[in-house]
Amino acid sequence: MGADDKLSAQQTASILEPLQTALRSSPDPDICSLIINVWRASEGKPADRDVQELVECAALFPRNTDLAYRTAVFCAHNGYNGQAAKLIDKAVIFATDDDNRASLNELRSSLGVLPAVDLK
């Protein structure tokens, strides 16, 4: 184990390798979520390409607002606020209820990003 009972860099890499291979061959929201969970449990920080891979996966499933939200939180926690804001803006379009929309807007507010124009 790494510091603070987190996964070490070596452990993280050994878990992520097959997940990232699977994601590249057959993008799936569940794999994307698993990768996010691994990074959350890791003492390491993702590289730009790791973040981009997750953002691209979330973009493939625009109606999956839970995945967009989780990926946006992941991006924000790792300093990628621009990517988080883009994910939120797209997810708000597909939010099916007020609670979902409110959660997305709350996350956007925490990033200090102006809300997207409501086209309704």
N, CA, C and O atoms as CSV, one atom per row, in Angstrom:
chain,resi,resn,atom,element,x,y,z
A,1,MET,N,N,0.836,-1.184,0.000
A,1,MET,CA,C,0.000,0.000,0.000
A,1,MET,C,C,0.876,1.241,0.000
A,1,MET,O,O,2.019,1.228,0.457
A,2,GLY,N,N,0.304,2.306,-0.526
A,2,GLY,CA,C,0.992,3.583,-0.540
A,2,GLY,C,C,0.679,4.359,0.727
A,2,GLY,O,O,0.207,3.801,1.718
A,3,ALA,N,N,0.947,5.633,0.678
A,3,ALA,CA,C,0.700,6.515,1.818
A,3,ALA,C,C,-0.791,6.630,2.104
A,3,ALA,O,O,-1.624,6.568,1.200
A,4,ASP,N,N,-1.103,6.799,3.380
A,4,ASP,CA,C,-2.505,6.980,3.821
A,4,ASP,C,C,-3.428,5.862,3.353
A,4,ASP,O,O,-4.589,6.108,3.029
A,5,ASP,N,N,-2.918,4.638,3.316
A,5,ASP,CA,C,-3.698,3.469,2.892
A,5,ASP,C,C,-4.258,3.593,1.473
A,5,ASP,O,O,-5.281,2.992,1.145
A,6,LYS,N,N,-3.590,4.361,0.657
A,6,LYS,CA,C,-3.973,4.495,-0.751
A,6,LYS,C,C,-3.185,3.471,-1.562
A,6,LYS,O,O,-2.185,2.925,-1.097
A,7,LEU,N,N,-3.653,3.224,-2.771
A,7,LEU,CA,C,-2.923,2.334,-3.673
A,7,LEU,C,C,-1.616,2.990,-4.082
A,7,LEU,O,O,-1.581,4.191,-4.353
A,8,SER,N,N,-0.560,2.227,-4.129
A,8,SER,CA,C,0.727,2.741,-4.595
A,8,SER,C,C,0.662,2.927,-6.109
A,8,SER,O,O,-0.280,2.482,-6.764
A,9,ALA,N,N,1.670,3.585,-6.644
A,9,ALA,CA,C,1.739,3.790,-8.094
A,9,ALA,C,C,1.773,2.450,-8.826
A,9,ALA,O,O,1.116,2.282,-9.854
A,10,GLN,N,N,2.539,1.499,-8.296
A,10,GLN,CA,C,2.645,0.182,-8.924
A,10,GLN,C,C,1.301,-0.557,-8.871
A,10,GLN,O,O,0.886,-1.158,-9.862
A,11,GLN,N,N,0.632,-0.517,-7.740
A,11,GLN,CA,C,-0.671,-1.168,-7.624
A,11,GLN,C,C,-1.684,-0.530,-8.569
A,11,GLN,O,O,-2.451,-1.217,-9.244
A,12,THR,N,N,-1.665,0.791,-8.598
A,12,THR,CA,C,-2.585,1.519,-9.474
A,12,THR,C,C,-2.371,1.113,-10.927
A,12,THR,O,O,-3.327,0.820,-11.645
A,13,ALA,N,N,-1.123,1.098,-11.351
A,13,ALA,CA,C,-0.813,0.742,-12.745
A,13,ALA,C,C,-1.259,-0.679,-13.068
A,13,ALA,O,O,-1.783,-0.931,-14.153
A,14,SER,N,N,-1.056,-1.605,-12.140
A,14,SER,CA,C,-1.419,-3.000,-12.422
A,14,SER,C,C,-2.931,-3.190,-12.509
A,14,SER,O,O,-3.404,-4.087,-13.207
A,15,ILE,N,N,-3.682,-2.363,-11.816
A,15,ILE,CA,C,-5.148,-2.440,-11.885
A,15,ILE,C,C,-5.659,-1.722,-13.134
A,15,ILE,O,O,-6.565,-2.198,-13.817
A,16,LEU,N,N,-5.055,-0.565,-13.414
A,16,LEU,CA,C,-5.535,0.249,-14.538
A,16,LEU,C,C,-5.229,-0.348,-15.908
A,16,LEU,O,O,-6.010,-0.180,-16.844
A,17,GLU,N,N,-4.113,-1.036,-16.031
A,17,GLU,CA,C,-3.705,-1.536,-17.348
A,17,GLU,C,C,-4.792,-2.351,-18.044
A,17,GLU,O,O,-5.135,-2.038,-19.184
A,18,PRO,N,N,-5.345,-3.379,-17.408
A,18,PRO,CA,C,-6.388,-4.143,-18.121
A,18,PRO,C,C,-7.685,-3.349,-18.309
A,18,PRO,O,O,-8.398,-3.551,-19.292
A,19,LEU,N,N,-7.990,-2.453,-17.374
A,19,LEU,CA,C,-9.197,-1.638,-17.520
A,19,LEU,C,C,-9.069,-0.676,-18.694
A,19,LEU,O,O,-10.012,-0.509,-19.467
A,20,GLN,N,N,-7.905,-0.043,-18.831
A,20,GLN,CA,C,-7.695,0.885,-19.935
A,20,GLN,C,C,-7.671,0.156,-21.274
A,20,GLN,O,O,-8.153,0.682,-22.277
A,21,THR,N,N,-7.114,-1.047,-21.293
A,21,THR,CA,C,-7.137,-1.862,-22.516
A,21,THR,C,C,-8.573,-2.182,-22.903
A,21,THR,O,O,-8.947,-2.071,-24.071
A,22,ALA,N,N,-9.369,-2.577,-21.930
A,22,ALA,CA,C,-10.777,-2.888,-22.191
A,22,ALA,C,C,-11.525,-1.648,-22.666
A,22,ALA,O,O,-12.353,-1.730,-23.574
A,23,LEU,N,N,-11.240,-0.504,-22.059
A,23,LEU,CA,C,-11.910,0.736,-22.438
A,23,LEU,C,C,-11.581,1.125,-23.877
A,23,LEU,O,O,-12.454,1.587,-24.612
A,24,ARG,N,N,-10.345,0.941,-24.274
A,24,ARG,CA,C,-9.934,1.285,-25.638
A,24,ARG,C,C,-10.583,0.364,-26.669
A,24,ARG,O,O,-10.929,0.801,-27.767
A,25,SER,N,N,-10.747,-0.909,-26.313
A,25,SER,CA,C,-11.307,-1.850,-27.290
A,25,SER,C,C,-12.827,-1.809,-27.337
A,25,SER,O,O,-13.427,-2.053,-28.384
A,26,SER,N,N,-13.442,-1.506,-26.218
A,26,SER,CA,C,-14.901,-1.469,-26.171
A,26,SER,C,C,-15.357,-0.486,-25.090
A,26,SER,O,O,-15.609,-0.886,-23.953
A,27,PRO,N,N,-15.462,0.795,-25.442
A,27,PRO,CA,C,-15.848,1.795,-24.441
A,27,PRO,C,C,-17.141,1.418,-23.729
A,27,PRO,O,O,-18.116,1.001,-24.355
A,28,ASP,N,N,-17.128,1.571,-22.425
A,28,ASP,CA,C,-18.260,1.176,-21.596
A,28,ASP,C,C,-18.307,2.095,-20.373
A,28,ASP,O,O,-17.275,2.330,-19.745
A,29,PRO,N,N,-19.480,2.614,-20.029
A,29,PRO,CA,C,-19.560,3.513,-18.875
A,29,PRO,C,C,-19.141,2.853,-17.564
A,29,PRO,O,O,-18.599,3.520,-16.682
A,30,ASP,N,N,-19.385,1.556,-17.428
A,30,ASP,CA,C,-18.997,0.870,-16.185
A,30,ASP,C,C,-17.478,0.790,-16.048
A,30,ASP,O,O,-16.946,0.926,-14.947
A,31,ILE,N,N,-16.790,0.572,-17.147
A,31,ILE,CA,C,-15.324,0.534,-17.099
A,31,ILE,C,C,-14.793,1.923,-16.743
A,31,ILE,O,O,-13.871,2.060,-15.939
A,32,CYS,N,N,-15.380,2.934,-17.345
A,32,CYS,CA,C,-14.991,4.309,-17.046
A,32,CYS,C,C,-15.162,4.586,-15.542
A,32,CYS,O,O,-14.282,5.177,-14.917
A,33,SER,N,N,-16.267,4.168,-14.980
A,33,SER,CA,C,-16.511,4.357,-13.542
A,33,SER,C,C,-15.502,3.595,-12.691
A,33,SER,O,O,-15.040,4.097,-11.666
A,34,LEU,N,N,-15.162,2.387,-13.119
A,34,LEU,CA,C,-14.154,1.618,-12.381
A,34,LEU,C,C,-12.800,2.327,-12.396
A,34,LEU,O,O,-12.104,2.362,-11.382
A,35,ILE,N,N,-12.434,2.881,-13.526
A,35,ILE,CA,C,-11.162,3.602,-13.625
A,35,ILE,C,C,-11.170,4.813,-12.688
A,35,ILE,O,O,-10.180,5.082,-12.008
A,36,ILE,N,N,-12.275,5.530,-12.655
A,36,ILE,CA,C,-12.390,6.664,-11.729
A,36,ILE,C,C,-12.216,6.191,-10.293
A,36,ILE,O,O,-11.516,6.834,-9.511
A,37,ASN,N,N,-12.844,5.073,-9.938
A,37,ASN,CA,C,-12.723,4.540,-8.572
A,37,ASN,C,C,-11.280,4.178,-8.230
A,37,ASN,O,O,-10.821,4.418,-7.113
A,38,VAL,N,N,-10.572,3.601,-9.191
A,38,VAL,CA,C,-9.169,3.247,-8.952
A,38,VAL,C,C,-8.351,4.505,-8.699
A,38,VAL,O,O,-7.557,4.549,-7.760
A,39,TRP,N,N,-8.538,5.528,-9.528
A,39,TRP,CA,C,-7.787,6.776,-9.318
A,39,TRP,C,C,-8.125,7.410,-7.968
A,39,TRP,O,O,-7.248,7.968,-7.308
A,40,ARG,N,N,-9.383,7.328,-7.559
A,40,ARG,CA,C,-9.771,7.889,-6.248
A,40,ARG,C,C,-9.071,7.171,-5.111
A,40,ARG,O,O,-8.798,7.769,-4.071
A,41,ALA,N,N,-8.778,5.883,-5.302
A,41,ALA,CA,C,-8.127,5.085,-4.258
A,41,ALA,C,C,-6.606,5.139,-4.338
A,41,ALA,O,O,-5.916,4.542,-3.512
A,42,SER,N,N,-6.091,5.847,-5.323
A,42,SER,CA,C,-4.654,5.872,-5.570
A,42,SER,C,C,-3.993,7.090,-4.935
A,42,SER,O,O,-4.599,8.154,-4.800
A,43,GLU,N,N,-2.733,6.903,-4.549
A,43,GLU,CA,C,-1.968,8.041,-4.050
A,43,GLU,C,C,-1.440,8.898,-5.193
A,43,GLU,O,O,-1.010,10.031,-4.974
A,44,GLY,N,N,-1.472,8.367,-6.404
A,44,GLY,CA,C,-0.945,9.073,-7.566
A,44,GLY,C,C,-1.969,9.986,-8.207
A,44,GLY,O,O,-3.149,9.988,-7.856
A,45,LYS,N,N,-1.483,10.752,-9.146
A,45,LYS,CA,C,-2.319,11.652,-9.935
A,45,LYS,C,C,-2.341,11.148,-11.377
A,45,LYS,O,O,-1.329,10.656,-11.876
A,46,PRO,N,N,-3.477,11.264,-12.043
A,46,PRO,CA,C,-3.543,10.831,-13.438
A,46,PRO,C,C,-2.775,11.777,-14.350
A,46,PRO,O,O,-2.663,12.974,-14.081
A,47,ALA,N,N,-2.256,11.225,-15.417
A,47,ALA,CA,C,-1.606,12.023,-16.456
A,47,ALA,C,C,-2.685,12.642,-17.342
A,47,ALA,O,O,-3.843,12.227,-17.307
A,48,ASP,N,N,-2.295,13.627,-18.126
A,48,ASP,CA,C,-3.239,14.275,-19.039
A,48,ASP,C,C,-3.967,13.256,-19.912
A,48,ASP,O,O,-5.176,13.365,-20.119
A,49,ARG,N,N,-3.235,12.267,-20.424
A,49,ARG,CA,C,-3.853,11.271,-21.304
A,49,ARG,C,C,-4.888,10.423,-20.566
A,49,ARG,O,O,-5.879,9.997,-21.158
A,50,ASP,N,N,-4.658,10.177,-19.274
A,50,ASP,CA,C,-5.627,9.413,-18.482
A,50,ASP,C,C,-6.931,10.195,-18.331
A,50,ASP,O,O,-8.020,9.635,-18.453
A,51,VAL,N,N,-6.806,11.482,-18.066
A,51,VAL,CA,C,-7.986,12.336,-17.932
A,51,VAL,C,C,-8.710,12.423,-19.266
A,51,VAL,O,O,-9.933,12.300,-19.318
A,52,GLN,N,N,-7.969,12.632,-20.337
A,52,GLN,CA,C,-8.574,12.746,-21.661
A,52,GLN,C,C,-9.324,11.473,-22.039
A,52,GLN,O,O,-10.397,11.538,-22.638
A,53,GLU,N,N,-8.772,10.332,-21.695
A,53,GLU,CA,C,-9.417,9.052,-21.988
A,53,GLU,C,C,-10.776,8.952,-21.289
A,53,GLU,O,O,-11.747,8.474,-21.876
A,54,LEU,N,N,-10.838,9.399,-20.054
A,54,LEU,CA,C,-12.103,9.355,-19.309
A,54,LEU,C,C,-13.105,10.368,-19.855
A,54,LEU,O,O,-14.297,10.076,-19.950
A,55,VAL,N,N,-12.625,11.552,-20.213
A,55,VAL,CA,C,-13.507,12.573,-20.790
A,55,VAL,C,C,-14.091,12.059,-22.107
A,55,VAL,O,O,-15.280,12.235,-22.372
A,56,GLU,N,N,-13.263,11.433,-22.921
A,56,GLU,CA,C,-13.733,10.884,-24.196
A,56,GLU,C,C,-14.757,9.771,-23.977
A,56,GLU,O,O,-15.734,9.669,-24.720
A,57,CYS,N,N,-14.537,8.950,-22.972
A,57,CYS,CA,C,-15.490,7.882,-22.665
A,57,CYS,C,C,-16.836,8.486,-22.267
A,57,CYS,O,O,-17.880,8.061,-22.763
A,58,ALA,N,N,-16.813,9.467,-21.383
A,58,ALA,CA,C,-18.060,10.107,-20.946
A,58,ALA,C,C,-18.777,10.757,-22.128
A,58,ALA,O,O,-20.006,10.741,-22.194
A,59,ALA,N,N,-18.020,11.321,-23.050
A,59,ALA,CA,C,-18.617,11.970,-24.221
A,59,ALA,C,C,-19.341,10.977,-25.130
A,59,ALA,O,O,-20.265,11.352,-25.851
A,60,LEU,N,N,-18.927,9.727,-25.096
A,60,LEU,CA,C,-19.591,8.700,-25.910
A,60,LEU,C,C,-20.982,8.343,-25.391
A,60,LEU,O,O,-21.789,7.748,-26.106
A,61,PHE,N,N,-21.254,8.714,-24.135
A,61,PHE,CA,C,-22.532,8.365,-23.501
A,61,PHE,C,C,-23.179,9.638,-22.948
A,61,PHE,O,O,-23.319,9.782,-21.733
A,62,PRO,N,N,-23.572,10.560,-23.826
A,62,PRO,CA,C,-24.040,11.875,-23.376
A,62,PRO,C,C,-25.295,11.838,-22.506
A,62,PRO,O,O,-25.517,12.750,-21.709
A,63,ARG,N,N,-26.103,10.813,-22.645
A,63,ARG,CA,C,-27.326,10.724,-21.821
A,63,ARG,C,C,-27.064,10.155,-20.429
A,63,ARG,O,O,-27.951,10.170,-19.575
A,64,ASN,N,N,-25.868,9.661,-20.200
A,64,ASN,CA,C,-25.506,9.105,-18.897
A,64,ASN,C,C,-24.980,10.252,-18.027
A,64,ASN,O,O,-23.772,10.458,-17.910
A,65,THR,N,N,-25.911,10.988,-17.424
A,65,THR,CA,C,-25.526,12.166,-16.646
A,65,THR,C,C,-24.781,11.798,-15.371
A,65,THR,O,O,-23.998,12.597,-14.857
A,66,ASP,N,N,-25.016,10.602,-14.859
A,66,ASP,CA,C,-24.263,10.161,-13.673
A,66,ASP,C,C,-22.790,10.000,-14.031
A,66,ASP,O,O,-21.921,10.428,-13.272
A,67,LEU,N,N,-22.504,9.396,-15.164
A,67,LEU,CA,C,-21.124,9.242,-15.605
A,67,LEU,C,C,-20.496,10.610,-15.866
A,67,LEU,O,O,-19.349,10.848,-15.486
A,68,ALA,N,N,-21.232,11.499,-16.503
A,68,ALA,CA,C,-20.711,12.847,-16.760
A,68,ALA,C,C,-20.396,13.552,-15.447
A,68,ALA,O,O,-19.354,14.196,-15.324
A,69,TYR,N,N,-21.282,13.435,-14.473
A,69,TYR,CA,C,-21.071,14.066,-13.175
A,69,TYR,C,C,-19.821,13.495,-12.494
A,69,TYR,O,O,-18.962,14.244,-12.028
A,70,ARG,N,N,-19.729,12.171,-12.444
A,70,ARG,CA,C,-18.581,11.522,-11.791
A,70,ARG,C,C,-17.267,11.885,-12.489
A,70,ARG,O,O,-16.249,12.115,-11.837
A,71,THR,N,N,-17.307,11.931,-13.817
A,71,THR,CA,C,-16.105,12.282,-14.561
A,71,THR,C,C,-15.754,13.752,-14.339
A,71,THR,O,O,-14.578,14.101,-14.230
A,72,ALA,N,N,-16.765,14.609,-14.272
A,72,ALA,CA,C,-16.515,16.030,-14.007
A,72,ALA,C,C,-15.911,16.228,-12.616
A,72,ALA,O,O,-15.001,17.040,-12.450
A,73,VAL,N,N,-16.401,15.505,-11.631
A,73,VAL,CA,C,-15.826,15.585,-10.283
A,73,VAL,C,C,-14.380,15.108,-10.310
A,73,VAL,O,O,-13.502,15.733,-9.715
A,74,PHE,N,N,-14.138,14.001,-11.000
A,74,PHE,CA,C,-12.782,13.475,-11.148
A,74,PHE,C,C,-11.871,14.535,-11.764
A,74,PHE,O,O,-10.767,14.775,-11.274
A,75,CYS,N,N,-12.341,15.168,-12.845
A,75,CYS,CA,C,-11.546,16.207,-13.503
A,75,CYS,C,C,-11.270,17.364,-12.547
A,75,CYS,O,O,-10.134,17.824,-12.434
A,76,ALA,N,N,-12.296,17.826,-11.869
A,76,ALA,CA,C,-12.142,18.965,-10.958
A,76,ALA,C,C,-11.166,18.654,-9.833
A,76,ALA,O,O,-10.345,19.499,-9.478
A,77,HIS,N,N,-11.243,17.463,-9.271
A,77,HIS,CA,C,-10.347,17.074,-8.177
A,77,HIS,C,C,-8.896,16.996,-8.626
A,77,HIS,O,O,-7.982,17.066,-7.804
A,78,ASN,N,N,-8.687,16.853,-9.917
A,78,ASN,CA,C,-7.329,16.721,-10.432
A,78,ASN,C,C,-6.864,17.968,-11.185
A,78,ASN,O,O,-5.841,17.941,-11.868
A,79,GLY,N,N,-7.624,19.065,-11.056
A,79,GLY,CA,C,-7.206,20.336,-11.629
A,79,GLY,C,C,-7.588,20.564,-13.075
A,79,GLY,O,O,-7.030,21.449,-13.725
A,80,TYR,N,N,-8.515,19.796,-13.591
A,80,TYR,CA,C,-8.952,19.934,-14.980
A,80,TYR,C,C,-10.351,20.553,-15.014
A,80,TYR,O,O,-11.308,19.932,-15.477
A,81,ASN,N,N,-10.451,21.784,-14.518
A,81,ASN,CA,C,-11.753,22.443,-14.413
A,81,ASN,C,C,-12.396,22.719,-15.767
A,81,ASN,O,O,-13.619,22.669,-15.892
A,82,GLY,N,N,-11.588,23.008,-16.777
A,82,GLY,CA,C,-12.143,23.243,-18.112
A,82,GLY,C,C,-12.860,22.021,-18.656
A,82,GLY,O,O,-13.957,22.126,-19.206
A,83,GLN,N,N,-12.239,20.870,-18.501
A,83,GLN,CA,C,-12.872,19.622,-18.953
A,83,GLN,C,C,-14.123,19.339,-18.122
A,83,GLN,O,O,-15.138,18.891,-18.656
A,84,ALA,N,N,-14.046,19.599,-16.817
A,84,ALA,CA,C,-15.209,19.388,-15.949
A,84,ALA,C,C,-16.372,20.259,-16.403
A,84,ALA,O,O,-17.506,19.786,-16.486
A,85,ALA,N,N,-16.104,21.509,-16.692
A,85,ALA,CA,C,-17.159,22.437,-17.110
A,85,ALA,C,C,-17.810,21.986,-18.415
A,85,ALA,O,O,-19.031,22.065,-18.554
A,86,LYS,N,N,-17.015,21.519,-19.363
A,86,LYS,CA,C,-17.569,21.044,-20.637
A,86,LYS,C,C,-18.475,19.841,-20.423
A,86,LYS,O,O,-19.542,19.745,-21.029
A,87,LEU,N,N,-18.051,18.924,-19.560
A,87,LEU,CA,C,-18.883,17.752,-19.266
A,87,LEU,C,C,-20.198,18.161,-18.622
A,87,LEU,O,O,-21.256,17.629,-18.959
A,88,ILE,N,N,-20.129,19.107,-17.695
A,88,ILE,CA,C,-21.337,19.574,-17.017
A,88,ILE,C,C,-22.281,20.236,-18.014
A,88,ILE,O,O,-23.481,19.961,-18.013
A,89,ASP,N,N,-21.742,21.107,-18.864
A,89,ASP,CA,C,-22.585,21.797,-19.847
A,89,ASP,C,C,-23.333,20.817,-20.738
A,89,ASP,O,O,-24.505,21.030,-21.047
A,90,LYS,N,N,-22.666,19.744,-21.153
A,90,LYS,CA,C,-23.325,18.744,-21.987
A,90,LYS,C,C,-24.333,17.917,-21.179
A,90,LYS,O,O,-25.406,17.578,-21.677
A,91,ALA,N,N,-23.984,17.601,-19.945
A,91,ALA,CA,C,-24.868,16.772,-19.117
A,91,ALA,C,C,-26.161,17.492,-18.762
A,91,ALA,O,O,-27.218,16.865,-18.692
A,92,VAL,N,N,-26.093,18.794,-18.539
A,92,VAL,CA,C,-27.298,19.556,-18.174
A,92,VAL,C,C,-28.357,19.430,-19.262
A,92,VAL,O,O,-29.553,19.418,-18.971
A,93,ILE,N,N,-27.926,19.338,-20.497
A,93,ILE,CA,C,-28.867,19.191,-21.611
A,93,ILE,C,C,-29.702,17.926,-21.458
A,93,ILE,O,O,-30.881,17.914,-21.812
A,94,PHE,N,N,-29.095,16.854,-20.929
A,94,PHE,CA,C,-29.769,15.563,-20.826
A,94,PHE,C,C,-30.295,15.258,-19.425
A,94,PHE,O,O,-30.830,14.175,-19.187
A,95,ALA,N,N,-30.146,16.201,-18.502
A,95,ALA,CA,C,-30.647,15.978,-17.139
A,95,ALA,C,C,-32.157,15.793,-17.199
A,95,ALA,O,O,-32.871,16.607,-17.784
A,96,THR,N,N,-32.633,14.717,-16.589
A,96,THR,CA,C,-34.048,14.370,-16.703
A,96,THR,C,C,-34.911,14.855,-15.548
A,96,THR,O,O,-36.139,14.801,-15.628
A,97,ASP,N,N,-34.292,15.322,-14.486
A,97,ASP,CA,C,-35.092,15.812,-13.376
A,97,ASP,C,C,-34.394,16.992,-12.696
A,97,ASP,O,O,-33.212,17.253,-12.922
A,98,ASP,N,N,-35.152,17.690,-11.863
A,98,ASP,CA,C,-34.626,18.890,-11.213
A,98,ASP,C,C,-33.465,18.593,-10.272
A,98,ASP,O,O,-32.528,19.387,-10.181
A,99,ASP,N,N,-33.514,17.453,-9.565
A,99,ASP,CA,C,-32.418,17.112,-8.642
A,99,ASP,C,C,-31.119,16.890,-9.403
A,99,ASP,O,O,-30.056,17.351,-8.987
A,100,ASN,N,N,-31.216,16.188,-10.508
A,100,ASN,CA,C,-30.046,15.923,-11.337
A,100,ASN,C,C,-29.475,17.229,-11.874
A,100,ASN,O,O,-28.265,17.452,-11.819
A,101,ARG,N,N,-30.335,18.082,-12.386
A,101,ARG,CA,C,-29.922,19.382,-12.924
A,101,ARG,C,C,-29.302,20.242,-11.820
A,101,ARG,O,O,-28.299,20.920,-12.043
A,102,ALA,N,N,-29.907,20.210,-10.626
A,102,ALA,CA,C,-29.389,21.003,-9.505
A,102,ALA,C,C,-27.998,20.524,-9.088
A,102,ALA,O,O,-27.127,21.340,-8.788
A,103,SER,N,N,-27.787,19.208,-9.069
A,103,SER,CA,C,-26.465,18.668,-8.713
A,103,SER,C,C,-25.405,19.117,-9.710
A,103,SER,O,O,-24.297,19.490,-9.326
A,104,LEU,N,N,-25.751,19.079,-10.976
A,104,LEU,CA,C,-24.812,19.512,-12.010
A,104,LEU,C,C,-24.505,21.002,-11.890
A,104,LEU,O,O,-23.351,21.415,-12.002
A,105,ASN,N,N,-25.539,21.804,-11.663
A,105,ASN,CA,C,-25.330,23.248,-11.532
A,105,ASN,C,C,-24.543,23.587,-10.276
A,105,ASN,O,O,-23.746,24.525,-10.278
A,106,GLU,N,N,-24.758,22.835,-9.206
A,106,GLU,CA,C,-23.993,23.038,-7.972
A,106,GLU,C,C,-22.512,22.735,-8.211
A,106,GLU,O,O,-21.636,23.465,-7.748
A,107,LEU,N,N,-22.250,21.662,-8.932
A,107,LEU,CA,C,-20.869,21.327,-9.257
A,107,LEU,C,C,-20.253,22.424,-10.116
A,107,LEU,O,O,-19.111,22.822,-9.886
A,108,ARG,N,N,-20.995,22.914,-11.100
A,108,ARG,CA,C,-20.497,23.993,-11.946
A,108,ARG,C,C,-20.168,25.222,-11.096
A,108,ARG,O,O,-19.131,25.856,-11.294
A,109,SER,N,N,-21.038,25.552,-10.162
A,109,SER,CA,C,-20.802,26.707,-9.285
A,109,SER,C,C,-19.530,26.543,-8.468
A,109,SER,O,O,-18.800,27.507,-8.236
A,110,SER,N,N,-19.271,25.314,-8.035
A,110,SER,CA,C,-18.071,25.084,-7.227
A,110,SER,C,C,-16.799,25.250,-8.055
A,110,SER,O,O,-15.717,25.446,-7.502
A,111,LEU,N,N,-16.928,25.170,-9.380
A,111,LEU,CA,C,-15.788,25.372,-10.266
A,111,LEU,C,C,-15.587,26.850,-10.573
A,111,LEU,O,O,-14.546,27.238,-11.104
A,112,GLY,N,N,-16.575,27.674,-10.243
A,112,GLY,CA,C,-16.501,29.088,-10.571
A,112,GLY,C,C,-16.764,29.349,-12.040
A,112,GLY,O,O,-16.263,30.320,-12.607
A,113,VAL,N,N,-17.561,28.469,-12.661
A,113,VAL,CA,C,-17.857,28.583,-14.086
A,113,VAL,C,C,-19.269,29.111,-14.258
A,113,VAL,O,O,-20.193,28.663,-13.579
A,114,LEU,N,N,-19.435,30.061,-15.161
A,114,LEU,CA,C,-20.771,30.599,-15.420
A,114,LEU,C,C,-21.643,29.516,-16.030
A,114,LEU,O,O,-21.167,28.713,-16.832
A,115,PRO,N,N,-22.918,29.487,-15.656
A,115,PRO,CA,C,-23.808,28.479,-16.242
A,115,PRO,C,C,-23.988,28.683,-17.738
A,115,PRO,O,O,-23.905,29.800,-18.248
A,116,ALA,N,N,-24.235,27.584,-18.422
A,116,ALA,CA,C,-24.515,27.645,-19.849
A,116,ALA,C,C,-25.876,28.297,-20.049
A,116,ALA,O,O,-26.719,28.272,-19.151
A,117,VAL,N,N,-26.089,28.872,-21.210
A,117,VAL,CA,C,-27.379,29.475,-21.537
A,117,VAL,C,C,-28.404,28.367,-21.659
A,117,VAL,O,O,-28.169,27.372,-22.344
A,118,ASP,N,N,-29.542,28.533,-20.997
A,118,ASP,CA,C,-30.620,27.543,-21.072
A,118,ASP,C,C,-31.385,27.763,-22.366
A,118,ASP,O,O,-31.964,28.830,-22.569
A,119,LEU,N,N,-31.393,26.776,-23.234
A,119,LEU,CA,C,-32.007,26.910,-24.548
A,119,LEU,C,C,-33.452,26.446,-24.577
A,119,LEU,O,O,-34.006,26.249,-25.659
A,120,LYS,N,N,-34.068,26.270,-23.443
A,120,LYS,CA,C,-35.466,25.806,-23.412
A,120,LYS,C,C,-36.414,26.889,-23.814
A,120,LYS,O,O,-37.625,26.670,-23.843
